[in-house]
Amino acid sequence: MAKSKKKFEQMLEELEKIVMKLENSQLPLEESMKSFKEGLDLSEQCSKSLDEIEGKISVLLTGPDGEIAEQLFDNVEG
């Protein structure tokens, strides 16, 4: 799991660099378009990675009878 997290963090850092480059510089149109497409691709990859991780997350809860029950993260109230 640490491997996925590191990969996600690297993708997010790359995306942040692209956004900063687009916001803070006067790039030629062609280079701006290329950077924008790279940013969109990275954003999609990050979103997919988060969706996969969210699907795997579960929270252990102790029921009223003292037993531990596994519940999907989406079903947890709070």
N, CA, C and O atoms as a Tripos MOL2 file, in Angstrom:
@<TRIPOS>MOLECULE
protein
  312   311    78     0     0
PROTEIN
NO_CHARGES

@<TRIPOS>ATOM
      1 N           0.8120   -1.1860    0.0000 N.3       1 MET1
      2 CA          0.0000    0.0000    0.0000 C.3       1 MET1
      3 C           0.8620    1.2590    0.0000 C.2       1 MET1
      4 O           0.4830    2.2630   -0.6030 O.2       1 MET1
      5 N           2.0010    1.2190    0.6590 N.am      2 ALA2
      6 CA          2.8960    2.3720    0.6770 C.3       2 ALA2
      7 C           3.3590    2.7180   -0.7330 C.2       2 ALA2
      8 O           3.5840    3.8830   -1.0590 O.2       2 ALA2
      9 N           3.4970    1.6860   -1.5650 N.am      3 LYS3
     10 CA          3.9030    1.9050   -2.9440 C.3       3 LYS3
     11 C           2.8500    2.7300   -3.6790 C.2       3 LYS3
     12 O           3.2120    3.6610   -4.3980 O.2       3 LYS3
     13 N           1.5620    2.4250   -3.5270 N.am      4 SER4
     14 CA          0.4790    3.1700   -4.1550 C.3       4 SER4
     15 C           0.4500    4.6060   -3.6490 C.2       4 SER4
     16 O           0.2780    5.5440   -4.4270 O.2       4 SER4
     17 N           0.6190    4.7700   -2.3420 N.am      5 LYS5
     18 CA          0.5980    6.1020   -1.7490 C.3       5 LYS5
     19 C           1.7200    6.9550   -2.3190 C.2       5 LYS5
     20 O           1.5120    8.1170   -2.6680 O.2       5 LYS5
     21 N           2.9090    6.3710   -2.4120 N.am      6 LYS6
     22 CA          4.0350    7.1160   -2.9490 C.3       6 LYS6
     23 C           3.7690    7.4980   -4.3970 C.2       6 LYS6
     24 O           4.0410    8.6280   -4.8010 O.2       6 LYS6
     25 N           3.2460    6.5770   -5.1690 N.am      7 LYS7
     26 CA          2.9530    6.8650   -6.5640 C.3       7 LYS7
     27 C           1.9230    7.9840   -6.6510 C.2       7 LYS7
     28 O           2.0710    8.8980   -7.4610 O.2       7 LYS7
     29 N           0.8860    7.9210   -5.8290 N.am      8 PHE8
     30 CA         -0.1350    8.9640   -5.8290 C.3       8 PHE8
     31 C           0.4830   10.3080   -5.4680 C.2       8 PHE8
     32 O           0.2260   11.3110   -6.1350 O.2       8 PHE8
     33 N           1.2920   10.3350   -4.4220 N.am      9 GLU9
     34 CA          1.9170   11.5870   -3.9950 C.3       9 GLU9
     35 C           2.8160   12.1530   -5.0870 C.2       9 GLU9
     36 O           2.8570   13.3670   -5.2850 O.2       9 GLU9
     37 N           3.5380   11.2870   -5.7990 N.am     10 GLN10
     38 CA          4.3870   11.7530   -6.8950 C.3      10 GLN10
     39 C           3.5420   12.3560   -8.0130 C.2      10 GLN10
     40 O           3.8920   13.3970   -8.5700 O.2      10 GLN10
     41 N           2.4280   11.6990   -8.3370 N.am     11 MET11
     42 CA          1.5440   12.2290   -9.3810 C.3      11 MET11
     43 C           0.9740   13.5760   -8.9570 C.2      11 MET11
     44 O           0.8820   14.4950   -9.7700 O.2      11 MET11
     45 N           0.5930   13.6960   -7.6970 N.am     12 LEU12
     46 CA          0.0360   14.9410   -7.1920 C.3      12 LEU12
     47 C           1.0750   16.0630   -7.2300 C.2      12 LEU12
     48 O           0.7480   17.1960   -7.5850 O.2      12 LEU12
     49 N           2.3220   15.7570   -6.8680 N.am     13 GLU13
     50 CA          3.3900   16.7550   -6.9280 C.3      13 GLU13
     51 C           3.6240   17.2190   -8.3630 C.2      13 GLU13
     52 O           3.7990   18.4120   -8.6140 O.2      13 GLU13
     53 N           3.6260   16.2750   -9.3050 N.am     14 GLU14
     54 CA          3.7800   16.6320  -10.7150 C.3      14 GLU14
     55 C           2.6440   17.5410  -11.1690 C.2      14 GLU14
     56 O           2.8680   18.5280  -11.8710 O.2      14 GLU14
     57 N           1.4310   17.2010  -10.7630 N.am     15 LEU15
     58 CA          0.2650   18.0000  -11.1330 C.3      15 LEU15
     59 C           0.3910   19.4140  -10.5700 C.2      15 LEU15
     60 O           0.0950   20.3850  -11.2660 O.2      15 LEU15
     61 N           0.8230   19.5350   -9.3250 N.am     16 GLU16
     62 CA          1.0080   20.8570   -8.7120 C.3      16 GLU16
     63 C           2.0540   21.6800   -9.4610 C.2      16 GLU16
     64 O           1.8790   22.8840   -9.6470 O.2      16 GLU16
     65 N           3.1330   21.0400   -9.8890 N.am     17 LYS17
     66 CA          4.1730   21.7350  -10.6520 C.3      17 LYS17
     67 C           3.6330   22.2390  -11.9830 C.2      17 LYS17
     68 O           3.9450   23.3540  -12.4040 O.2      17 LYS17
     69 N           2.8280   21.4210  -12.6400 N.am     18 ILE18
     70 CA          2.2460   21.8210  -13.9220 C.3      18 ILE18
     71 C           1.3210   23.0250  -13.7320 C.2      18 ILE18
     72 O           1.3610   23.9760  -14.5130 O.2      18 ILE18
     73 N           0.4870   22.9770  -12.6840 N.am     19 VAL19
     74 CA         -0.4330   24.0820  -12.4160 C.3      19 VAL19
     75 C           0.3530   25.3630  -12.1440 C.2      19 VAL19
     76 O           0.0170   26.4230  -12.6720 O.2      19 VAL19
     77 N           1.3960   25.2660  -11.3220 N.am     20 MET20
     78 CA          2.2150   26.4490  -11.0210 C.3      20 MET20
     79 C           2.8640   26.9970  -12.2890 C.2      20 MET20
     80 O           2.9160   28.2090  -12.4980 O.2      20 MET20
     81 N           3.3570   26.0910  -13.1330 N.am     21 LYS21
     82 CA          4.0050   26.5160  -14.3760 C.3      21 LYS21
     83 C           3.0040   27.2470  -15.2740 C.2      21 LYS21
     84 O           3.3300   28.2700  -15.8750 O.2      21 LYS21
     85 N           1.8020   26.7200  -15.3580 N.am     22 LEU22
     86 CA          0.7770   27.3540  -16.1940 C.3      22 LEU22
     87 C           0.3330   28.6960  -15.6240 C.2      22 LEU22
     88 O           0.0470   29.6250  -16.3790 O.2      22 LEU22
     89 N           0.2720   28.8050  -14.3130 N.am     23 GLU23
     90 CA         -0.1770   30.0470  -13.6760 C.3      23 GLU23
     91 C           0.9000   31.1340  -13.6620 C.2      23 GLU23
     92 O           0.5820   32.3210  -13.7380 O.2      23 GLU23
     93 N           2.1550   30.7400  -13.5650 N.am     24 ASN24
     94 CA          3.2150   31.7110  -13.3030 C.3      24 ASN24
     95 C           4.1320   32.0160  -14.4770 C.2      24 ASN24
     96 O           5.1210   32.7280  -14.2970 O.2      24 ASN24
     97 N           3.8510   31.5140  -15.6530 N.am     25 SER25
     98 CA          4.7820   31.7790  -16.7430 C.3      25 SER25
     99 C           4.0450   32.1270  -18.0200 C.2      25 SER25
    100 O           2.8410   31.9100  -18.1590 O.2      25 SER25
    101 N           4.7930   32.6600  -18.9230 N.am     26 GLN26
    102 CA          4.2830   33.0320  -20.2330 C.3      26 GLN26
    103 C           4.7460   31.9830  -21.2400 C.2      26 GLN26
    104 O           5.6580   32.2280  -22.0290 O.2      26 GLN26
    105 N           4.1160   30.8230  -21.2050 N.am     27 LEU27
    106 CA          4.4870   29.7400  -22.1060 C.3      27 LEU27
    107 C           3.8790   29.9790  -23.4830 C.2      27 LEU27
    108 O           2.8070   30.5720  -23.6010 O.2      27 LEU27
    109 N           4.5660   29.5140  -24.5200 N.am     28 PRO28
    110 CA          3.9410   29.5460  -25.8410 C.3      28 PRO28
    111 C           2.6780   28.6910  -25.8310 C.2      28 PRO28
    112 O           2.5640   27.7560  -25.0380 O.2      28 PRO28
    113 N           1.7430   29.0060  -26.7010 N.am     29 LEU29
    114 CA          0.4530   28.3130  -26.7170 C.3      29 LEU29
    115 C           0.6130   26.8060  -26.8440 C.2      29 LEU29
    116 O          -0.0540   26.0530  -26.1350 O.2      29 LEU29
    117 N           1.4790   26.3600  -27.7270 N.am     30 GLU30
    118 CA          1.6690   24.9240  -27.9320 C.3      30 GLU30
    119 C           2.1560   24.2310  -26.6670 C.2      30 GLU30
    120 O           1.6690   23.1550  -26.3190 O.2      30 GLU30
    121 N           3.1160   24.8450  -25.9760 N.am     31 GLU31
    122 CA          3.6410   24.2680  -24.7380 C.3      31 GLU31
    123 C           2.5930   24.3110  -23.6220 C.2      31 GLU31
    124 O           2.5120   23.3930  -22.8060 O.2      31 GLU31
    125 N           1.7970   25.3740  -23.5910 N.am     32 SER32
    126 CA          0.7220   25.4650  -22.6050 C.3      32 SER32
    127 C          -0.2980   24.3540  -22.8230 C.2      32 SER32
    128 O          -0.7540   23.7310  -21.8650 O.2      32 SER32
    129 N          -0.6560   24.1070  -24.0710 N.am     33 MET33
    130 CA         -1.6180   23.0580  -24.3900 C.3      33 MET33
    131 C          -1.0760   21.6860  -23.9860 C.2      33 MET33
    132 O          -1.8060   20.8540  -23.4490 O.2      33 MET33
    133 N           0.2090   21.4620  -24.2500 N.am     34 LYS34
    134 CA          0.8350   20.1830  -23.8920 C.3      34 LYS34
    135 C           0.8270   20.0030  -22.3650 C.2      34 LYS34
    136 O           0.4820   18.9330  -21.8640 O.2      34 LYS34
    137 N           1.2030   21.0430  -21.6450 N.am     35 SER35
    138 CA          1.2130   20.9810  -20.1830 C.3      35 SER35
    139 C          -0.1920   20.7780  -19.6340 C.2      35 SER35
    140 O          -0.3900   20.0190  -18.6850 O.2      35 SER35
    141 N          -1.1640   21.4560  -20.2310 N.am     36 PHE36
    142 CA         -2.5480   21.3170  -19.7910 C.3      36 PHE36
    143 C          -3.0330   19.8750  -19.9640 C.2      36 PHE36
    144 O          -3.6920   19.3290  -19.0790 O.2      36 PHE36
    145 N          -2.7050   19.2600  -21.1050 N.am     37 LYS37
    146 CA         -3.0980   17.8700  -21.3520 C.3      37 LYS37
    147 C          -2.4190   16.9380  -20.3490 C.2      37 LYS37
    148 O          -3.0570   16.0230  -19.8290 O.2      37 LYS37
    149 N          -1.1370   17.1590  -20.0720 N.am     38 GLU38
    150 CA         -0.4410   16.3560  -19.0680 C.3      38 GLU38
    151 C          -1.1310   16.4850  -17.7090 C.2      38 GLU38
    152 O          -1.2880   15.5010  -16.9860 O.2      38 GLU38
    153 N          -1.5410   17.7080  -17.3740 N.am     39 GLY39
    154 CA         -2.2360   17.9400  -16.1120 C.3      39 GLY39
    155 C          -3.5660   17.2070  -16.0470 C.2      39 GLY39
    156 O          -3.9150   16.6310  -15.0170 O.2      39 GLY39
    157 N          -4.3080   17.2320  -17.1520 N.am     40 LEU40
    158 CA         -5.5790   16.5090  -17.1970 C.3      40 LEU40
    159 C          -5.3700   15.0130  -17.0300 C.2      40 LEU40
    160 O          -6.1170   14.3500  -16.3110 O.2      40 LEU40
    161 N          -4.3440   14.4800  -17.7000 N.am     41 ASP41
    162 CA         -4.0370   13.0480  -17.5820 C.3      41 ASP41
    163 C          -3.6690   12.6830  -16.1430 C.2      41 ASP41
    164 O          -4.1400   11.6770  -15.6130 O.2      41 ASP41
    165 N          -2.8320   13.4970  -15.5200 N.am     42 LEU42
    166 CA         -2.4380   13.2390  -14.1370 C.3      42 LEU42
    167 C          -3.6360   13.3420  -13.1920 C.2      42 LEU42
    168 O          -3.7770   12.5450  -12.2650 O.2      42 LEU42
    169 N          -4.4840   14.3180  -13.4360 N.am     43 SER43
    170 CA         -5.6710   14.4880  -12.6120 C.3      43 SER43
    171 C          -6.5670   13.2530  -12.7040 C.2      43 SER43
    172 O          -7.0960   12.7890  -11.6940 O.2      43 SER43
    173 N          -6.7320   12.7310  -13.8970 N.am     44 GLU44
    174 CA         -7.5430   11.5230  -14.0860 C.3      44 GLU44
    175 C          -6.9130   10.3270  -13.3740 C.2      44 GLU44
    176 O          -7.6180    9.5390  -12.7420 O.2      44 GLU44
    177 N          -5.5870   10.1870  -13.4730 N.am     45 GLN45
    178 CA         -4.8950    9.0850  -12.8030 C.3      45 GLN45
    179 C          -5.0470    9.1950  -11.2830 C.2      45 GLN45
    180 O          -5.2850    8.1920  -10.6100 O.2      45 GLN45
    181 N          -4.9100   10.4030  -10.7460 N.am     46 CYS46
    182 CA         -5.0690   10.6100   -9.3060 C.3      46 CYS46
    183 C          -6.4880   10.2570   -8.8690 C.2      46 CYS46
    184 O          -6.6860    9.6160   -7.8370 O.2      46 CYS46
    185 N          -7.4620   10.6760   -9.6540 N.am     47 SER47
    186 CA         -8.8510   10.3820   -9.3330 C.3      47 SER47
    187 C          -9.1140    8.8780   -9.3290 C.2      47 SER47
    188 O          -9.7860    8.3700   -8.4320 O.2      47 SER47
    189 N          -8.5940    8.1710  -10.3160 N.am     48 LYS48
    190 CA         -8.7590    6.7200  -10.3740 C.3      48 LYS48
    191 C          -8.0890    6.0510   -9.1730 C.2      48 LYS48
    192 O          -8.6370    5.1240   -8.5770 O.2      48 LYS48
    193 N          -6.9070    6.5340   -8.8320 N.am     49 SER49
    194 CA         -6.1820    5.9800   -7.6960 C.3      49 SER49
    195 C          -6.9770    6.1750   -6.4010 C.2      49 SER49
    196 O          -7.0800    5.2580   -5.5860 O.2      49 SER49
    197 N          -7.5360    7.3670   -6.2200 N.am     50 LEU50
    198 CA         -8.3480    7.6290   -5.0300 C.3      50 LEU50
    199 C          -9.5980    6.7670   -5.0030 C.2      50 LEU50
    200 O          -9.9910    6.2780   -3.9440 O.2      50 LEU50
    201 N         -10.2240    6.5770   -6.1530 N.am     51 ASP51
    202 CA        -11.4140    5.7150   -6.2130 C.3      51 ASP51
    203 C         -11.0790    4.2880   -5.8230 C.2      51 ASP51
    204 O         -11.8450    3.6430   -5.1060 O.2      51 ASP51
    205 N          -9.9340    3.7860   -6.2900 N.am     52 GLU52
    206 CA         -9.5120    2.4260   -5.9430 C.3      52 GLU52
    207 C          -9.2590    2.3090   -4.4480 C.2      52 GLU52
    208 O          -9.6740    1.3390   -3.8130 O.2      52 GLU52
    209 N          -8.5810    3.2950   -3.8930 N.am     53 ILE53
    210 CA         -8.2670    3.2700   -2.4660 C.3      53 ILE53
    211 C          -9.5440    3.3610   -1.6410 C.2      53 ILE53
    212 O          -9.7030    2.6410   -0.6550 O.2      53 ILE53
    213 N         -10.4550    4.2460   -2.0450 N.am     54 GLU54
    214 CA        -11.7180    4.4040   -1.3200 C.3      54 GLU54
    215 C         -12.5000    3.0990   -1.3140 C.2      54 GLU54
    216 O         -13.1450    2.7610   -0.3210 O.2      54 GLU54
    217 N         -12.4430    2.3650   -2.4240 N.am     55 GLY55
    218 CA        -13.1400    1.0930   -2.5020 C.3      55 GLY55
    219 C         -12.5770    0.0510   -1.5530 C.2      55 GLY55
    220 O         -13.2800   -0.8910   -1.1850 O.2      55 GLY55
    221 N         -11.3270    0.2000   -1.1510 N.am     56 LYS56
    222 CA        -10.6720   -0.7790   -0.2800 C.3      56 LYS56
    223 C         -10.7680   -0.4170    1.2040 C.2      56 LYS56
    224 O         -10.5260   -1.2520    2.0750 O.2      56 LYS56
    225 N         -11.1210    0.8240    1.4730 N.am     57 ILE57
    226 CA        -11.1340    1.2740    2.8700 C.3      57 ILE57
    227 C         -12.3020    0.6610    3.6260 C.2      57 ILE57
    228 O         -13.4390    0.6810    3.1540 O.2      57 ILE57
    229 N         -12.0200    0.1300    4.7710 N.am     58 SER58
    230 CA        -13.0890   -0.3180    5.6600 C.3      58 SER58
    231 C         -12.7240    0.1150    7.0730 C.2      58 SER58
    232 O         -11.5540    0.3000    7.4090 O.2      58 SER58
    233 N         -13.7330    0.2640    7.8650 N.am     59 VAL59
    234 CA        -13.5260    0.7080    9.2390 C.3      59 VAL59
    235 C         -14.0480   -0.3780   10.1680 C.2      59 VAL59
    236 O         -15.1460   -0.9020    9.9820 O.2      59 VAL59
    237 N         -13.2480   -0.7000   11.1590 N.am     60 LEU60
    238 CA        -13.6840   -1.6880   12.1480 C.3      60 LEU60
    239 C         -14.4520   -0.9790   13.2540 C.2      60 LEU60
    240 O         -13.9730   -0.0200   13.8580 O.2      60 LEU60
    241 N         -15.6290   -1.4670   13.4950 N.am     61 LEU61
    242 CA        -16.4820   -0.8810   14.5270 C.3      61 LEU61
    243 C         -16.8500   -1.9420   15.5430 C.2      61 LEU61
    244 O         -17.0520   -3.1050   15.1930 O.2      61 LEU61
    245 N         -16.9350   -1.5510   16.7800 N.am     62 THR62
    246 CA        -17.3690   -2.4640   17.8310 C.3      62 THR62
    247 C         -18.8740   -2.3170   17.9900 C.2      62 THR62
    248 O         -19.3830   -1.2280   18.2550 O.2      62 THR62
    249 N         -19.5740   -3.4290   17.8230 N.am     63 GLY63
    250 CA        -21.0280   -3.4270   17.9310 C.3      63 GLY63
    251 C         -21.4800   -3.4060   19.3670 C.2      63 GLY63
    252 O         -20.6590   -3.4980   20.2790 O.2      63 GLY63
    253 N         -22.7740   -3.2870   19.5830 N.am     64 PRO64
    254 CA        -23.3230   -3.2400   20.9470 C.3      64 PRO64
    255 C         -23.0430   -4.5190   21.7460 C.2      64 PRO64
    256 O         -23.0190   -4.5010   22.9770 O.2      64 PRO64
    257 N         -22.8330   -5.6250   21.0280 N.am     65 ASP65
    258 CA        -22.5570   -6.8820   21.7220 C.3      65 ASP65
    259 C         -21.0630   -7.0670   22.0000 C.2      65 ASP65
    260 O         -20.6460   -8.1090   22.5060 O.2      65 ASP65
    261 N         -20.2570   -6.0420   21.6660 N.am     66 GLY66
    262 CA        -18.8190   -6.0990   21.9210 C.3      66 GLY66
    263 C         -18.0240   -6.7570   20.8190 C.2      66 GLY66
    264 O         -16.7970   -6.8200   20.8910 O.2      66 GLY66
    265 N         -18.7030   -7.2480   19.8030 N.am     67 GLU67
    266 CA        -18.0000   -7.8810   18.6910 C.3      67 GLU67
    267 C         -17.5770   -6.8220   17.6730 C.2      67 GLU67
    268 O         -18.2300   -5.7910   17.5100 O.2      67 GLU67
    269 N         -16.4830   -7.1050   17.0090 N.am     68 ILE68
    270 CA        -15.9730   -6.1840   15.9970 C.3      68 ILE68
    271 C         -16.5870   -6.5530   14.6530 C.2      68 ILE68
    272 O         -16.5250   -7.7040   14.2200 O.2      68 ILE68
    273 N         -17.1730   -5.5710   14.0100 N.am     69 ALA69
    274 CA        -17.7940   -5.7870   12.7090 C.3      69 ALA69
    275 C         -17.0990   -4.8980   11.6870 C.2      69 ALA69
    276 O         -16.8090   -3.7350   11.9650 O.2      69 ALA69
    277 N         -16.8360   -5.4360   10.5250 N.am     70 GLU70
    278 CA        -16.2160   -4.6650    9.4610 C.3      70 GLU70
    279 C         -17.3100   -4.0050    8.6380 C.2      70 GLU70
    280 O         -18.3010   -4.6350    8.2680 O.2      70 GLU70
    281 N         -17.1050   -2.6990    8.3540 N.am     71 GLN71
    282 CA        -18.1160   -1.9560    7.6100 C.3      71 GLN71
    283 C         -17.3970   -1.1120    6.5650 C.2      71 GLN71
    284 O         -16.3350   -0.5530    6.8390 O.2      71 GLN71
    285 N         -17.9690   -1.0190    5.3710 N.am     72 LEU72
    286 CA        -17.3780   -0.1860    4.3400 C.3      72 LEU72
    287 C         -17.3530    1.2550    4.7900 C.2      72 LEU72
    288 O         -18.2460    1.6910    5.5160 O.2      72 LEU72
    289 N         -16.3550    1.9970    4.3760 N.am     73 PHE73
    290 CA        -16.1590    3.3750    4.7840 C.3      73 PHE73
    291 C         -17.3730    4.2450    4.4640 C.2      73 PHE73
    292 O         -17.7470    5.1010    5.2660 O.2      73 PHE73
    293 N         -17.9880    4.0360    3.3060 N.am     74 ASP74
    294 CA        -19.1460    4.8370    2.9040 C.3      74 ASP74
    295 C         -20.3180    4.6790    3.8460 C.2      74 ASP74
    296 O         -21.1620    5.5710    3.9350 O.2      74 ASP74
    297 N         -20.3900    3.5490    4.5610 N.am     75 ASN75
    298 CA        -21.5300    3.2800    5.4260 C.3      75 ASN75
    299 C         -21.3600    3.7740    6.8530 C.2      75 ASN75
    300 O         -22.2510    3.5940    7.6830 O.2      75 ASN75
    301 N         -20.2300    4.3910    7.1440 N.am     76 VAL76
    302 CA        -19.9590    4.8760    8.4920 C.3      76 VAL76
    303 C         -20.6000    6.2350    8.6760 C.2      76 VAL76
    304 O         -20.4140    7.1280    7.8490 O.2      76 VAL76
    305 N         -21.3450    6.4000    9.7430 N.am     77 GLU77
    306 CA        -21.9480    7.6980   10.0440 C.3      77 GLU77
    307 C         -20.9800    8.5150   10.8860 C.2      77 GLU77
    308 O         -20.2170    7.9620   11.6780 O.2      77 GLU77
    309 N         -21.0110    9.8250   10.7150 N.am     78 GLY78
    310 CA        -20.1600   10.6280   11.5660 C.3      78 GLY78
    311 C         -19.7530   11.8680   11.0000 C.2      78 GLY78
    312 O         -19.0270   12.6290   11.6400 O.2      78 GLY78
@<TRIPOS>BOND
     1     1     2 1
     2     2     3 1
     3     3     4 2
     4     3     5 am
     5     5     6 1
     6     6     7 1
     7     7     8 2
     8     7     9 am
     9     9    10 1
    10    10    11 1
    11    11    12 2
    12    11    13 am
    13    13    14 1
    14    14    15 1
    15    15    16 2
    16    15    17 am
    17    17    18 1
    18    18    19 1
    19    19    20 2
    20    19    21 am
    21    21    22 1
    22    22    23 1
    23    23    24 2
    24    23    25 am
    25    25    26 1
    26    26    27 1
    27    27    28 2
    28    27    29 am
    29    29    30 1
    30    30    31 1
    31    31    32 2
    32    31    33 am
    33    33    34 1
    34    34    35 1
    35    35    36 2
    36    35    37 am
    37    37    38 1
    38    38    39 1
    39    39    40 2
    40    39    41 am
    41    41    42 1
    42    42    43 1
    43    43    44 2
    44    43    45 am
    45    45    46 1
    46    46    47 1
    47    47    48 2
    48    47    49 am
    49    49    50 1
    50    50    51 1
    51    51    52 2
    52    51    53 am
    53    53    54 1
    54    54    55 1
    55    55    56 2
    56    55    57 am
    57    57    58 1
    58    58    59 1
    59    59    60 2
    60    59    61 am
    61    61    62 1
    62    62    63 1
    63    63    64 2
    64    63    65 am
    65    65    66 1
    66    66    67 1
    67    67    68 2
    68    67    69 am
    69    69    70 1
    70    70    71 1
    71    71    72 2
    72    71    73 am
    73    73    74 1
    74    74    75 1
    75    75    76 2
    76    75    77 am
    77    77    78 1
    78    78    79 1
    79    79    80 2
    80    79    81 am
    81    81    82 1
    82    82    83 1
    83    83    84 2
    84    83    85 am
    85    85    86 1
    86    86    87 1
    87    87    88 2
    88    87    89 am
    89    89    90 1
    90    90    91 1
    91    91    92 2
    92    91    93 am
    93    93    94 1
    94    94    95 1
    95    95    96 2
    96    95    97 am
    97    97    98 1
    98    98    99 1
    99    99   100 2
   100    99   101 am
   101   101   102 1
   102   102   103 1
   103   103   104 2
   104   103   105 am
   105   105   106 1
   106   106   107 1
   107   107   108 2
   108   107   109 am
   109   109   110 1
   110   110   111 1
   111   111   112 2
   112   111   113 am
   113   113   114 1
   114   114   115 1
   115   115   116 2
   116   115   117 am
   117   117   118 1
   118   118   119 1
   119   119   120 2
   120   119   121 am
   121   121   122 1
   122   122   123 1
   123   123   124 2
   124   123   125 am
   125   125   126 1
   126   126   127 1
   127   127   128 2
   128   127   129 am
   129   129   130 1
   130   130   131 1
   131   131   132 2
   132   131   133 am
   133   133   134 1
   134   134   135 1
   135   135   136 2
   136   135   137 am
   137   137   138 1
   138   138   139 1
   139   139   140 2
   140   139   141 am
   141   141   142 1
   142   142   143 1
   143   143   144 2
   144   143   145 am
   145   145   146 1
   146   146   147 1
   147   147   148 2
   148   147   149 am
   149   149   150 1
   150   150   151 1
   151   151   152 2
   152   151   153 am
   153   153   154 1
   154   154   155 1
   155   155   156 2
   156   155   157 am
   157   157   158 1
   158   158   159 1
   159   159   160 2
   160   159   161 am
   161   161   162 1
   162   162   163 1
   163   163   164 2
   164   163   165 am
   165   165   166 1
   166   166   167 1
   167   167   168 2
   168   167   169 am
   169   169   170 1
   170   170   171 1
   171   171   172 2
   172   171   173 am
   173   173   174 1
   174   174   175 1
   175   175   176 2
   176   175   177 am
   177   177   178 1
   178   178   179 1
   179   179   180 2
   180   179   181 am
   181   181   182 1
   182   182   183 1
   183   183   184 2
   184   183   185 am
   185   185   186 1
   186   186   187 1
   187   187   188 2
   188   187   189 am
   189   189   190 1
   190   190   191 1
   191   191   192 2
   192   191   193 am
   193   193   194 1
   194   194   195 1
   195   195   196 2
   196   195   197 am
   197   197   198 1
   198   198   199 1
   199   199   200 2
   200   199   201 am
   201   201   202 1
   202   202   203 1
   203   203   204 2
   204   203   205 am
   205   205   206 1
   206   206   207 1
   207   207   208 2
   208   207   209 am
   209   209   210 1
   210   210   211 1
   211   211   212 2
   212   211   213 am
   213   213   214 1
   214   214   215 1
   215   215   216 2
   216   215   217 am
   217   217   218 1
   218   218   219 1
   219   219   220 2
   220   219   221 am
   221   221   222 1
   222   222   223 1
   223   223   224 2
   224   223   225 am
   225   225   226 1
   226   226   227 1
   227   227   228 2
   228   227   229 am
   229   229   230 1
   230   230   231 1
   231   231   232 2
   232   231   233 am
   233   233   234 1
   234   234   235 1
   235   235   236 2
   236   235   237 am
   237   237   238 1
   238   238   239 1
   239   239   240 2
   240   239   241 am
   241   241   242 1
   242   242   243 1
   243   243   244 2
   244   243   245 am
   245   245   246 1
   246   246   247 1
   247   247   248 2
   248   247   249 am
   249   249   250 1
   250   250   251 1
   251   251   252 2
   252   251   253 am
   253   253   254 1
   254   254   255 1
   255   255   256 2
   256   255   257 am
   257   257   258 1
   258   258   259 1
   259   259   260 2
   260   259   261 am
   261   261   262 1
   262   262   263 1
   263   263   264 2
   264   263   265 am
   265   265   266 1
   266   266   267 1
   267   267   268 2
   268   267   269 am
   269   269   270 1
   270   270   271 1
   271   271   272 2
   272   271   273 am
   273   273   274 1
   274   274   275 1
   275   275   276 2
   276   275   277 am
   277   277   278 1
   278   278   279 1
   279   279   280 2
   280   279   281 am
   281   281   282 1
   282   282   283 1
   283   283   284 2
   284   283   285 am
   285   285   286 1
   286   286   287 1
   287   287   288 2
   288   287   289 am
   289   289   290 1
   290   290   291 1
   291   291   292 2
   292   291   293 am
   293   293   294 1
   294   294   295 1
   295   295   296 2
   296   295   297 am
   297   297   298 1
   298   298   299 1
   299   299   300 2
   300   299   301 am
   301   301   302 1
   302   302   303 1
   303   303   304 2
   304   303   305 am
   305   305   306 1
   306   306   307 1
   307   307   308 2
   308   307   309 am
   309   309   310 1
   310   310   311 1
   311   311   312 2
@<TRIPOS>SUBSTRUCTURE
     1 MET1         2 RESIDUE 1 A MET
     2 ALA2         6 RESIDUE 1 A ALA
     3 LYS3        10 RESIDUE 1 A LYS
     4 SER4        14 RESIDUE 1 A SER
     5 LYS5        18 RESIDUE 1 A LYS
     6 LYS6        22 RESIDUE 1 A LYS
     7 LYS7        26 RESIDUE 1 A LYS
     8 PHE8        30 RESIDUE 1 A PHE
     9 GLU9        34 RESIDUE 1 A GLU
    10 GLN10       38 RESIDUE 1 A GLN
    11 MET11       42 RESIDUE 1 A MET
    12 LEU12       46 RESIDUE 1 A LEU
    13 GLU13       50 RESIDUE 1 A GLU
    14 GLU14       54 RESIDUE 1 A GLU
    15 LEU15       58 RESIDUE 1 A LEU
    16 GLU16       62 RESIDUE 1 A GLU
    17 LYS17       66 RESIDUE 1 A LYS
    18 ILE18       70 RESIDUE 1 A ILE
    19 VAL19       74 RESIDUE 1 A VAL
    20 MET20       78 RESIDUE 1 A MET
    21 LYS21       82 RESIDUE 1 A LYS
    22 LEU22       86 RESIDUE 1 A LEU
    23 GLU23       90 RESIDUE 1 A GLU
    24 ASN24       94 RESIDUE 1 A ASN
    25 SER25       98 RESIDUE 1 A SER
    26 GLN26      102 RESIDUE 1 A GLN
    27 LEU27      106 RESIDUE 1 A LEU
    28 PRO28      110 RESIDUE 1 A PRO
    29 LEU29      114 RESIDUE 1 A LEU
    30 GLU30      118 RESIDUE 1 A GLU
    31 GLU31      122 RESIDUE 1 A GLU
    32 SER32      126 RESIDUE 1 A SER
    33 MET33      130 RESIDUE 1 A MET
    34 LYS34      134 RESIDUE 1 A LYS
    35 SER35      138 RESIDUE 1 A SER
    36 PHE36      142 RESIDUE 1 A PHE
    37 LYS37      146 RESIDUE 1 A LYS
    38 GLU38      150 RESIDUE 1 A GLU
    39 GLY39      154 RESIDUE 1 A GLY
    40 LEU40      158 RESIDUE 1 A LEU
    41 ASP41      162 RESIDUE 1 A ASP
    42 LEU42      166 RESIDUE 1 A LEU
    43 SER43      170 RESIDUE 1 A SER
    44 GLU44      174 RESIDUE 1 A GLU
    45 GLN45      178 RESIDUE 1 A GLN
    46 CYS46      182 RESIDUE 1 A CYS
    47 SER47      186 RESIDUE 1 A SER
    48 LYS48      190 RESIDUE 1 A LYS
    49 SER49      194 RESIDUE 1 A SER
    50 LEU50      198 RESIDUE 1 A LEU
    51 ASP51      202 RESIDUE 1 A ASP
    52 GLU52      206 RESIDUE 1 A GLU
    53 ILE53      210 RESIDUE 1 A ILE
    54 GLU54      214 RESIDUE 1 A GLU
    55 GLY55      218 RESIDUE 1 A GLY
    56 LYS56      222 RESIDUE 1 A LYS
    57 ILE57      226 RESIDUE 1 A ILE
    58 SER58      230 RESIDUE 1 A SER
    59 VAL59      234 RESIDUE 1 A VAL
    60 LEU60      238 RESIDUE 1 A LEU
    61 LEU61      242 RESIDUE 1 A LEU
    62 THR62      246 RESIDUE 1 A THR
    63 GLY63      250 RESIDUE 1 A GLY
    64 PRO64      254 RESIDUE 1 A PRO
    65 ASP65      258 RESIDUE 1 A ASP
    66 GLY66      262 RESIDUE 1 A GLY
    67 GLU67      266 RESIDUE 1 A GLU
    68 ILE68      270 RESIDUE 1 A ILE
    69 ALA69      274 RESIDUE 1 A ALA
    70 GLU70      278 RESIDUE 1 A GLU
    71 GLN71      282 RESIDUE 1 A GLN
    72 LEU72      286 RESIDUE 1 A LEU
    73 PHE73      290 RESIDUE 1 A PHE
    74 ASP74      294 RESIDUE 1 A ASP
    75 ASN75      298 RESIDUE 1 A ASN
    76 VAL76      302 RESIDUE 1 A VAL
    77 GLU77      306 RESIDUE 1 A GLU
    78 GLY78      310 RESIDUE 1 A GLY
